[in-house]
Every structure is written in C-alpha cells, then in structure tokens.
Amino acid sequence: MCQHGCGAFPISGEHLNLTNLETGVYAVRKDLFNWDNVNSFCASHDLQAITLNSQLEFNLISAQLSAEFWTSARYESGEFVWAENSVLLPINSTLWADAEPDDFLTSNRACVKASPELKLFDDDCRRPLWFACEMPESCYV
C-alpha cells in the first residue's frame, strides 16, 4: 500500500522524479548501488525494485537506462524469484541470456541484472549498477 500518496518524495533535499510509462510509474536512477542498497532505497520511498512483468516493460526500462541495471530478482531457497510477491523466475525463461544463469550455486552471483540487450544475467550482488524502482500498482490504479 502506498503510504505517502503518489508523487515525488524528497531525497536529501532533492525530489525523486517519477516517470510515467505505459507499464507503470517508475523512479529510474543512474546512481550506482549494490543489490541490497537498491532494495533498501526503493523501500524507503514506498517503491519496490523493478520486476520485469513483460517484454514491453523490459524494453521501456532498458531504453530509459541504456546500461546494465538491477532487477528485484535473486536466488533464494533453491529458486530465482522476483521480489514482488515472490513470483518464480524460471531458470528456463527466455528472458535469460544464453548459458545463464551460471555460477549462482558456487559464488555470490545470486542477484539478477538486466542488460541493454534485453537479457537477464546472474551477477555478484555487491556489484554497483544503475536501477529502477517501481510504484506499487495500488498507488495508481
């Protein structure tokens, strides 16, 4: 539930500019944060790290960032899941790049990033990348 309404929330004297796209309302950030910090940042503004629910959403967010960015997905309890409602991200999903995910069982590559080529990769959760937060649908529907 959206506690602060649907608008820009102050961040250190600045406003969090929200972008309205066909698939939702987003805060697209070209700040370099690790995966945990992305999720904390988004939650602190009553937003959530991006869950790519469709190819259209993937295309729109990727066009906004034009670089690798964190998604909300990570490897937990034997599966990759999106943070939003713990929805499964199947290992055989066509969103994964060829030969991905790899190394997630033997390294710290348990978090999922998206590439400008519209593919997903597992990567080190500590790596700083750009990101996007999304407004929960209940705030704008």
Secondary structure, DSSP 8 states (H G I E B T S, - for coil): --SS-SS--EETTEE---EEETTEEEEEEEEEE-HHHHHHHHHHTT-EE----SHHHHHHHHHHH-S-EEEEEEEETTEEE-SGGG-B--TT-TTB-TT-S-STTTSS--EEEE-TTS-EEEE-TTS-EEEEEE--GGGT-
